Amino acid sequence: MEALIISSILTGISLGSMYGLLALGFYITYSVSQTLNFAQGSSMMLGAVVCYTFGVTLGWPMGIAIVVALLACALLGWFVERFVVRPFASRGSNSWLMATVAAGIVLDNVVLFTFGKEPRSLPSALAQKPILIGDLGIYPLQFLIPVIGLGVALVLYLVSRRTKMGKGQLAVVQNPDAARLLGIDVRKAIVGAFIVSTVLAGVAGVLIAPLFNVASDMGTLFGIKAFAVAIIGGIMSPWGVMVAGLAYGVVEALITATLGSVYTQILTFALVIVVLAAMPNGLFGKAEVKKV
């Protein structure tokens, strides 16, 4: 039983890092533009599918396939901001919310018709031979994923709090007109935020694909959970988002291991409701101060 618990915790940390990476995408776009890309899960799927297509189907070197996958995700981020979010946000409409949901559904179905419905396995040298730790077998990729996730969170925190560029991006959402007077290109900052967010989703997709299967619908539930993680962590706190992702992944893995997968979604989303009822601003979020 002890070995099962330890194995579940390690699996949960890897899984939680994926939720954290996706949720950091929500943090980036919201902190710069106060908009969200609800096609984030589909962006993750696109990264995995493009990587599989070029690396396995076409036989390209995996390193090049990963680069192509991330470039495809970057292009998707630009497209979503330019054609799905901007037309509504520029008019002060919140319809971008439903538009990004619709864009994700369209992308999922386009991939379904082109890539196929059958799930496929993405080979990786980091997910073939486990490292034995006592009676436990841990794949190297399970160690790498949390390192990348925490590293990204650290970089985002340092950039947003310690650099002129990061402070300038935060100024974009607080006072766009003042940001323009300071020489900040507000439009480029927002476009860049969407591109970075979808690239992070692509990274998550490429990392998680060897441990799961590549499929057109693989990002749907991941995207929903990542949004829950972003809210629980406090969407304006990159560290909070990452910590919430790790906690969510561990709790989910423990529930699956001890009670069975049939209870996983019921209990984890019930816990989401409880946490948000107790802490409406998230674990590390702050109540918004409104001037009157």
DRENMARGU-759827 format. One record per residue: z, x, y of N, C-alpha, C, O in turn; residue in one letter. Coordinates in steps of 0.1 Angstrom, whole numbers. Atoms other than C-alpha are relative to their C-alpha. Layout:
BEGIN
   n.w   n.u   n.v  ca.w  ca.u  ca.v   c.w   c.u   c.v   o.w   o.u   o.v residuo
     Z     X     Y     Z     X     Y     Z     X     Y     Z     X     Y       A
...
//
This chain:
BEGIN
   n.w   n.u   n.v  ca.w  ca.u  ca.v   c.w   c.u   c.v   o.w   o.u   o.v residuo
     0     8   -12     0     0     0     0     9    13    -7     5    22       M
     0    -8   -12     8    28    24   -13     7     3   -18     7    14       E
    14    -6    -2   -26    45    18    -9   -11     6   -18    -7    14       A
     8    11    -5   -42    11    25     2    -2    15    -7    -4    22       L
    -3     2   -14   -24     7    58    -6    12     8   -12    10    19       I
     5   -12    -7   -33    43    69   -15    -1     1   -21     2    12       I
    15     1     0   -69    38    59    -5   -11    10   -15    -9    17       S
     3    11    -9   -70     5    78     1     4    15    -7     1    23       S
    -2    -4   -13   -56    21   109   -11    10     5   -16     8    16       I
    11    -9    -4   -82    49   109   -13    -7     1   -20    -4    11       L
    12     8    -1  -109    24   103     0    -8    13   -10    -9    20       T
    -2     7   -12   -95     3   131    -2     8    13    -8     3    23       G
     2    -9   -11   -95    32   155   -15     2     3   -19     2    14       I
    15    -1    -2  -132    38   149    -6   -12     5   -15   -12    14       S
     5    12    -4  -140     2   152     4    -4    14    -5    -8    22       L
    -5     3   -14  -119    -2   183    -7     9    10    -9     4    22       G
     8    -8    -9  -137    27   199   -13    -6     3   -18    -4    15       S
    12     7    -2  -169     8   195     2   -11    10    -6   -13    19       M
    -3    11    -9  -154   -22   212     2     5    14    -2     0    24       Y
    -3    -7   -13  -141     1   239   -13     5     7   -14     3    20       G
    12    -5    -6  -175    17   245    -8   -12     6   -13   -11    17       L
     7    12    -5  -192   -18   248     7    -6    12     1    -9    22       L
    -8     6   -11  -163   -30   271    -1     8    12     0     3    23       A
     2    -8   -11  -167     0   293   -13    -3     8   -13    -2    20       L
    12     5    -7  -202   -13   301     3   -12     9    -2   -12    20       G
    -4    11    -9  -186   -45   314     7     5    12     5     0    23       F
    -8    -6   -11  -162   -24   335    -9     6    10    -7     4    22       Y
     9    -7    -9  -190    -4   350    -8   -10     9    -8    -8    21       I
     8     9    -8  -212   -33   361     9    -9     9     6   -11    21       T
    -9     9    -8  -182   -54   373     6     8    12     7     3    23       Y
    -7    -8   -11  -166   -25   393   -10     3    11    -5     6    22       S
    10    -3   -10  -199   -19   412    -6   -13     6    -8   -13    18       V
     7    12    -5  -214   -54   415     7   -13    -2     2   -23     3       S
    -7    12     3  -189   -79   403    -9   -10    -8    -7   -22    -7       Q
     8     8     9  -215   -91   378     2     6   -14     6    18   -15       T
    -1    -5    14  -216   -87   340   -13    -2    -7   -20   -11    -4       L
    12     1     9  -243   -82   314     4    -5   -13     9     2   -22       N
    -4     6    13  -236  -106   286   -10     2   -11    -9    -3   -22       F
    10    -5    11  -266   -91   267     5    14    -5    -3    21   -11       A
    -6   -14     4  -243   -60   261    -1     2   -15    -4    12   -20       Q
     1    -1    14  -241   -68   224   -14     2    -5   -17    10   -15       G
    14    -1     3  -279   -71   222    -5    15     3   -13    20    -3       S
     4   -14    -3  -282   -37   239     5    10   -11    -2    19   -14       S
    -5    -8    11  -260   -22   212   -10    -1   -12   -13     9   -19       M
     9     3    11  -283   -38   186   -13     8     2   -19    14    -7       M
    13    -7    -3  -314   -24   203     1    15    -2    -8    21    -8       L
    -2   -14     3  -300    11   202    -1     4   -14    -7    13   -18       G
     0    -2    14  -294     9   165   -14    -2    -6   -18     6   -15       A
    13     3     6  -328    -7   157   -10    10     4   -18    14    -5       V
    10   -10    -4  -349    17   178     3    13    -7    -6    20   -11       V
    -3   -13     7  -330    47   163    -5    -1   -15   -10     9   -20       C
     5     2    14  -337    33   128   -15     1    -1   -21     7   -10       Y
    14     1     0  -373    26   136    -7    14     1   -16    17    -6       T
     6   -14    -2  -381    61   149     5    10   -10    -3    19   -14       F
    -5   -10     9  -358    80   127    -2    -1   -15    -3     8   -22       G
     2     3    15  -363    63    93   -14    -5    -2   -21     1   -11       V
    13     6     2  -394    41    95   -12    10     3   -21    12    -5       T
    11    -9    -4  -416    66   114     3    15    -4    -6    23    -2       L
    -3   -13     5  -398    97   101     2    11    11     1    22     8       G
    -2   -10   -11  -391   114   135    13     7    -2    22     1    -9       W
   -13    -6     0  -363   139   138    11    -9     6     8   -15    16       P
   -11     9    -5  -330   120   142     4     2    14     7    -7    21       M
    -4    -3   -14  -321   138   174   -10    -7    10    -6   -12    20       G
    10     6    -9  -354   126   190     1   -15     0     0   -22    10       I
    -2    15     2  -349    91   176    11    -5     8    10   -16    14       A
   -12     4    -7  -315    89   192    -3     0    15     0    -9    23       I
     4    -1   -14  -329   100   226    -9   -12     4    -7   -18    14       V
     9    11    -3  -357    74   224     8   -13     0     5   -22     9       V
    -8    12     0  -331    47   215     8    -1    13     8   -12    18       A
    -8     0   -12  -310    56   245    -9    -3    12    -5   -10    21       L
     9     3   -11  -340    56   268    -5   -15    -1    -6   -21    10       L
     4    14     2  -350    21   254    12    -8     6     9   -18    13       A
   -12     8    -6  -314     9   263     0     2    15     4    -8    22       C
     0    -2   -15  -317    24   298   -10    -9     6    -8   -15    17       A
    11     8    -5  -350     6   303     5   -15     0     2   -22     9       L
    -5    13     1  -333   -26   291    10    -3    12    10   -14    18       L
    -9     2   -10  -305   -21   316    -7    -2    14    -3   -11    22       G
     8     2   -13  -330   -17   345    -6   -14     0    -6   -21    10       W
     7    13     1  -349   -48   333    10   -11     3     7   -21    11       F
   -10    10    -1  -317   -69   331     4    -2    15     5   -13    20       V
    -4     1   -14  -306   -60   366   -11    -5     9    -8   -13    18       E
    11     3    -9  -340   -63   382    -5   -15    -1    -8   -21     8       R
     7    13     2  -353   -95   366    10   -11    -5     6   -23    -5       F
    -9    10     6  -322  -113   351    12    -2     9    16   -14    10       V
   -12     1    -9  -293  -106   375    -3    -1    14     1   -10    21       V
     3    -1   -15  -307   -97   409    -5   -13     6     0   -17    17       R
     5    12    -7  -327  -129   416    10   -10     2     9   -18    12       P
   -10    10    -2  -296  -150   412    11     6     9    16    -1    18       F
   -11    -6    -8  -269  -126   426    -4     1    14     5     0    23       A
     4    -1   -14  -289  -120   457     0   -13     8     1   -12    21       S
    -1    13    -7  -288  -157   465    14    -6    -1    17   -17     4       R
   -13     5     1  -251  -159   458     3   -10   -11    13   -16   -12       G
    -1    10    11  -256  -179   426     6     8   -12     4    19   -14       S
    -6    -6    12  -236  -173   394    -8    -3   -12    -4    -1   -23       N
     8     3    12  -265  -183   372    -4    12    -7    -9    11   -19       S
     3   -12     7  -270  -147   363     8     1   -13     4     7   -23       W
    -8     0    12  -242  -153   338    -7    -6   -12    -9     0   -23       L
     8     7    11  -263  -178   317   -13     8    -2   -17     8   -14       M
    13    -7     1  -294  -158   324     1    13    -9    -7    16   -17       A
    -2   -12     9  -279  -126   307     2    -4   -14    -2     2   -23       T
    -2     5    13  -268  -147   278   -13    -3    -7   -16     0   -18       V
    13     4     5  -303  -161   274    -9    12    -3   -16    12   -13       A
     7   -13     3  -318  -126   277     4     6   -13    -5    11   -20       A
    -4    -6    12  -297  -114   249    -5    -8   -12    -9    -2   -22       G
     5     8    11  -307  -143   227   -15     2    -2   -20     3   -14       I
    15    -3     1  -344  -137   235    -2    13    -7   -11    14   -16       V
     1   -13     6  -340  -100   226     3     0   -15    -4     6   -23       L
    -4     1    14  -322  -108   194   -11    -6    -9   -14    -1   -20       D
    10     7     7  -350  -131   183   -13     8    -1   -21     7   -10       N
    12    -9     0  -378  -107   193     2    10   -11    -8    13   -18       V
    -3   -11    10  -362   -80   172     0    -7   -14    -5     0   -24       V
     0     7    13  -357  -106   143   -14    -1    -5   -17     1   -17       L
    14     2     5  -395  -113   142    -7    13    -2   -16    14   -10       F
     7   -13     1  -405   -76   146     6     9   -10    -1    16   -18       T
    -7    -9     8  -379   -57   128     3    -6   -14     4     1   -24       F
    -3     7    13  -371   -83   101    14    -5     0    23     0     7       G
   -14     6     1  -340  -102    90     9     8    -9    21     8    -8       K
    -8    -7    10  -330   -79    62     8    12     6     2    20    13       E
    -8   -12    -5  -301   -55    71    -4    13    -7    -7    13   -19       P
     4   -13     6  -309   -18    66    11    10     4    18     9    14       R
   -10   -11    -2  -287    13    63    -6    12     7   -17    17     3       S
     4   -11    -7  -291    41    88     7    13    -6    19    14    -4       L
    -6   -11     6  -285    74    70     6    10    11     0    11    22       P
    -6   -10    -9  -262   100    87     7    10    -9    15     7   -18       S
    -7   -11     8  -249   134    74    15    -1     3    23     4    -5       A
   -14     2    -3  -216   124    91     6   -12    -7    18   -14    -6       L
    -6    12     7  -212    93    69    -4     0   -14    -5   -11   -20       A
     4    -1    14  -222   106    35    11     6    -9    13     0   -20       Q
   -10    -7     8  -195   129    23    14    -1     7    15     5    17       K
   -13     1    -7  -159   119    31     9    12    -1     8    20   -10       P
   -10   -11     0  -132   144    40    13    -6    -7    18   -16    -3       I
   -11     5     7  -103   140    16    13     5     7    15    17     9       L
   -14    -3    -6   -68   138    32    10    -7    -9    13   -19    -8       I
    -9     6    10   -44   132     3    -9    -8    -9   -19    -4   -15       G
     8    10     7   -57   101   -14   -11    -7     8   -18   -15     3       D
     9     7    -9   -77    90    16   -13     8     1   -13    20     2       L
    13    -6    -3  -114    97    21    -5    -5    14    -8   -17    15       G
     4     4   -14  -124    97    58   -13     7     3   -15    19     2       I
    13    -6    -4  -160   102    70     2     7    13     9     2    22       Y
    -1    -8   -13  -164   128    98    -4    -9    12     1    -7    23       P
     4     8   -11  -181   101   119    11    -9     5    12   -13    16       L
   -11     8    -4  -149    81   119    10     8     9    17     2    17       Q
    -8    -8   -10  -132   110   137    -8     2    13    -2     3    24       F
     9    -2   -11  -162   115   160     0   -11    10     0   -10    22       L
     2    11    -8  -164    80   173    12    -2    10     9    -4    22       I
   -11     1   -10  -129    78   189     0    12    10     3     9    22       P
     1   -11    -9  -134   113   204   -10    -3    11    -8    -1    23       V
    10     3   -10  -166   101   221     5   -12     9     3   -11    21       I
    -5    11    -8  -150    68   232    10     4    10     9     0    22       G
   -10    -4    -9  -120    84   247    -5    10    11    -1    10    22       L
     6    -9    -9  -141   111   263    -8    -7    11    -7    -3    23       G
     7     8   -10  -163    85   280    10    -6    10     7    -7    22       V
    -9     6    -9  -133    67   293     6    10    10     8     6    21       A
    -6   -10    -9  -118    99   307   -10     4    11    -6     5    23       L
    10    -4   -10  -151   108   324    -1   -11    11    -2    -8    23       V
     1    11   -10  -154    73   340    12    -1     9    11    -3    21       L
   -12     0    -9  -118    75   352     0    11    10     2     8    22       Y
     0   -11   -10  -122   109   368   -11    -2    10    -9     1    22       L
    11     2    -9  -156   100   383     4   -11    11     2    -9    23       V
    -3    11    -9  -143    67   398    12     3     9    13    -3    20       S
   -12    -2    -8  -110    81   411     0    13     7     7    15    17       R
    -1   -14    -6  -116   118   419   -13     5     7   -12    16    13       R
    12    -5    -6  -152   121   431    -5    -9    11    -2   -21    12       T
     6     8   -11  -170   110   462   -10   -10    -5   -10   -21     1       K
    10    10     5  -197    93   442     7   -12    -6     3   -23    -4       M
    -7    11     6  -172    73   422     7    -9    11     6   -21     9       G
    -6     8   -10  -153    62   453   -10    -8     8    -8   -19    13       K
    11     7    -7  -186    53   469    -5   -12    -7    -8   -22    -1       G
     4    11     8  -195    31   440    10   -12     1     6   -23     1       Q
   -10    10    -2  -162    13   443    -1    -7    13     2   -19    15       L
     2     6   -14  -169     8   480   -11   -10     0   -11   -19     9       A
    11     9     0  -201   -10   471     4   -14    -2    -1   -23     5       V
    -4    14     3  -184   -40   457    11    -5    10    11   -17    13       V
   -10     4    -9  -155   -40   482    -6    -3    14    -2   -13    20       Q
     6     2   -13  -177   -38   513   -14     6     0   -16    17     5       N
    14    -5     1  -215   -34   508    -5     5    13   -12    15    14       P
     5    -3   -13  -223   -33   545     6    14     4    -1    22    10       D
    -6   -12    -4  -198    -5   551    -5    12    -9    -7    23    -4       A
     5   -10     9  -211    14   521   -14     4     4   -17    16     4       A
    13    -4    -6  -246    13   536     1     9    12    -6    18    14       R
    -2    -9   -12  -233    27   568     4    14    -3     2    23     4       L
    -4   -14     4  -218    56   549   -12     7    -8   -10    18   -12       L
    12    -6     6  -253    63   535    -1    -2   -15    -9     4   -22       G
     0     3    15  -247    48   500   -12   -10    -2   -12   -21     4       I
    11    10     4  -278    31   485     6   -10   -10     7    -7   -22       D
    -7    10     8  -262     0   473    -8    -5   -12    -3    -6   -23       V
     9     5    10  -292   -12   453    -1    10   -12     0     6   -24       R
     1   -10    10  -295    21   434    13     1    -8    13     4   -20       K
   -13    -1     6  -258    21   427     2   -11   -11     7    -9   -22       A
    -1    11     9  -260   -13   411    -9     2   -12    -6    -1   -24       I
     9    -2    11  -291    -5   391     5    11   -10     4    10   -22       V
    -5   -10     8  -275    27   379    12    -4    -9    13     0   -20       G
   -11     5     8  -244     8   368    -5    -7   -12     1    -6   -23       A
     6     8    11  -265   -15   346    -6    10   -10    -5     7   -22       F
     6    -9     9  -284    14   331    10     8    -8     9     9   -20       I
   -11    -7     7  -252    33   323     6    -9   -10    10    -5   -21       V
    -7     9     9  -237     2   307    -8    -2   -13    -2    -3   -23       S
     8     2    12  -266    -4   284    -2    13    -9    -3    12   -21       T
     0   -13     7  -268    33   275    13     2    -9    12     6   -20       V
   -13    -1     7  -231    32   265    -1   -10   -13     4    -6   -23       L
     1    10    11  -239     1   243   -10     6   -11    -7     5   -22       A
     9    -7    10  -268    21   227     7    11    -7     5    12   -19       G
    -8   -11     7  -245    50   220     9    -7   -11    10    -1   -22       V
    -9     7     9  -221    25   203    -8    -4   -12    -4    -3   -24       A
     9     5    11  -250    11   182    -4    11    -9    -4    10   -21       G
     4   -11     8  -262    45   171    12     6    -8    10    10   -20       V
   -11    -5     7  -227    56   161     5    -9   -11     9    -5   -22       L
    -5    10    10  -217    24   143    -9    -3   -11    -5    -7   -22       I
    10     4    10  -250    19   124     2     6   -13     1    -1   -23       A
    -2    -6    14  -243    44    96    12    -5    -7    12    -4   -20       P
   -11     6     6  -210    27    89    -2   -14    -4     5   -20   -12       L
     3    14     3  -224    -8    89   -15    -1    -3   -20     9    -8       F
    14     1     2  -259   -21    86    -8    -3    13    -2    -9    22       N
     8     3   -12  -287   -23   112    -7   -13    -2   -14   -15   -12       V
     6    13     1  -298   -59   118    -1    -6    14     5    -2    23       A
     3     6   -13  -311   -81   146    12    -7     6    13    -9    18       S
   -12     7    -6  -278  -100   149    13     8    -1    24     2     1       D
   -12    -8     2  -254   -71   145     8     1    13    20     3    12       M
    -7    -1   -12  -245   -71   182     7   -12     5    15   -11    15       G
    -5    12    -6  -236  -107   187    15    -1     0    21    -2    11       T
   -14     1     1  -200  -107   175     6    12     7    17    11    13       L
    -5   -12    -7  -195   -71   188     1    -3    15    10     1    21       F
     0     2   -15  -205   -82   223    11   -10     4    17    -8    15       G
   -10    10    -3  -181  -112   222    14     7     0    22     5     9       I
   -13    -7     1  -152   -90   211     2    10    11    13    12    16       K
     0   -10   -11  -161   -63   236     4    -7    13    12    -1    21       A
    -4     7   -12  -158   -89   264    14    -3     0    21    -2    10       F
   -14     3     2  -125  -100   251     9    12     3    19    12     9       A
    -7   -12    -2  -114   -64   251     1     4    14    11     9    20       V
     1    -4   -15  -126   -58   287    10    -9     8    17    -3    17       A
    -9     9    -8  -105   -88   299    14     3    -4    23     4     5       I
   -14    -3     4   -74   -79   278     4    13     7    16    14    11       I
    -4   -13    -6   -75   -43   291     2     0    15     8     9    21       G
     1     0   -14   -80   -53   327   -13     6     4   -15    18     4       G
    14    -4    -1  -117   -51   335    -2    10    11   -13    17    11       I
     2   -10   -10  -112   -28   365     7    13    -4     8    22     5       M
    -7   -12     5   -93    -2   344    -7     6   -12    -6     0   -23       S
     6    -6    12  -114    21   322     9     4   -11     6     2   -23       P
   -10    -3    10   -83    34   304     5   -12    -7     7   -13   -19       W
    -5    12     5   -70    -1   300   -10    -6   -10    -6   -11   -21       G
    10     5     9  -103   -12   285    -1     7   -13    -2     1   -24       V
     1    -8    12  -104    17   260    12    -2    -9    11    -3   -21       M
   -13     2     7   -67    12   250    -1   -14    -7     3   -15   -18       V
     1    13     5   -73   -25   245   -10     0   -12    -8    -7   -22       A
    10    -1    11  -104   -17   223     6     6   -12     4     1   -23       G
    -7    -6    12   -84     6   201    10    -9    -6    11   -10   -19       L
   -10     9     5   -56   -19   198    -6   -12    -8    -1   -15   -18       A
     7    11     6   -80   -47   190    -5     4   -14    -4    -3   -24       Y
     5    -5    13   -97   -26   163    10     2   -11     8    -2   -22       G
   -11    -3    10   -65   -16   146     6   -13    -5     8   -15   -17       V
    -5    13     4   -51   -51   146   -10    -8    -9    -6   -13   -19       V
    11     7     8   -84   -65   132     0     6   -14    -1    -1   -24       E
     1    -7    13   -85   -39   105    12    -3    -9    11    -4   -21       A
   -12     3     7   -49   -45    95     1   -14    -6     5   -16   -17       L
     1    14     4   -54   -82    93    -9    -1   -12    -6    -8   -22       I
    10     0    11   -85   -77    71     6     6   -13     4     0   -24       T
    -5    -7    12   -67   -53    48    12    -7    -7    13    -7   -19       A
   -12     6     5   -35   -73    44    -1   -15    -4     5   -19   -14       T
     1    14     2   -45  -109    46   -14    -5    -5   -15   -15   -11       L
    13     4     4   -82  -109    39    -9    -3    12    -4    -7    22       G
    10     1   -11  -114  -111    60    -1   -15     5    -5   -17    16       S
     1    14    -4  -112  -150    60     9    -3    12     6   -12    20       V
    -9     2   -11   -83  -147    85    -2     8    12     4     7    22       Y
     1   -10   -10   -96  -119   106    -4    -6    14     4    -4    24       T
     5     6   -12  -115  -139   133    10   -10     6    12   -11    18       Q
   -10    10    -4   -89  -167   134    11     6     7    15     2    18       I
   -13    -6    -5   -59  -145   140    -3     9    12     5     9    22       L
     2    -9   -11   -75  -119   163    -4    -7    13     1    -4    23       T
     3     7   -12   -90  -144   187    12    -9     4    13   -12    16       F
   -13     7    -4   -57  -164   186     9     9     7    15     5    17       A
    -8   -10    -7   -40  -132   196    -5     2    14     2     5    24       L
     6    -2   -14   -65  -128   225     5   -11     9     9    -8    21       V
    -4    11    -9   -55  -163   238    15     2     4    19     0    15       I
   -14    -2    -3   -18  -154   235     2    11    10    10     9    20       V
    -2   -11   -10   -21  -121   253    -5    -4    14     2     0    24       V
     5     3   -13   -42  -135   281     9   -11     7    10   -12    19       L
   -10    10    -6   -17  -165   285    12     7     5    17     3    16       A
   -12    -7    -4    11  -140   288    -3    10    12     5    12    21       A
     4    -9   -10    -8  -115   310   -14    -3     5   -24     3     0       M
    13     5    -4   -37  -132   328    -9    11     6   -21    10     5       P
     7   -10    -6   -47  -100   345    -3    12   -10    -8    22    -6       N
     2   -10    10   -48   -80   313    11    10    -1    21     9     7       G
   -11   -10     2   -27   -51   301     2     9    12    13    13    16       L
     0    -9   -11   -36   -28   330    -6    -5    12    -9     3    22       F
     7     5   -11   -52   -51   354    10    -4    11    22    -5     9       G
    -9     3   -12   -38   -60   389    -5   -14     5   -17   -16     6       K
     3    12    -6   -37   -94   405    -8     2    13    -5    11    21       A
     8    -1   -12   -64   -98   431     7    -5    13    13   -16    13       E
    -7     4   -13   -50   -99   467   -11    -7     8   -21    -1    12       V
    10     7    -9   -68  -125   488     6    -2    14    17    -6    16       K
    -5     1   -14   -66  -124   525    -3   -14     5   -14   -20     2       K
     1    13    -6   -61  -157   544     2     0    15     1   -10    21       V
//
